[in-house]
Amino acid sequence: MAVSPDMLEQNYPFSMLKGGANVLIFPDLASANMAYKLLLKLGGAETLGTVLMGMSKPVHLLTRGTEVEEIVNAVAIAVVDAQENEVSAQRAIVDPVEAGK
């Protein structure tokens, strides 16, 4: 349903969601890799990731056969993550109580 606006409208006409999804979340890395490669090859989707959430530090994965554009996108996301971690670390030094919230 998420990638088919027609199916979404047909099955959930009462939904406020319109159009196709621009973010997909998967239960595990294997299913995410399979789905994103299918969307990339069959649907011409632009992919950003793979990014693993919930780790103590950001994790970015590149698989065998990754295209240059995907590498550039992954590096850009990693840079933003590093910058955000730096800001969080600076806040923790300045105000340890506020940083722990």
PyMOL commands that set and color helices and strands:
alter all, ss='L'
color gray80, all
select helices_A, chain A and resi 5-11+29-43+68-94+96-99
alter helices_A, ss='H'
color red, helices_A
select strands_A, chain A and resi 51-52+59-60
alter strands_A, ss='S'
color yellow, strands_A
deselect
rebuild
show_as cartoon
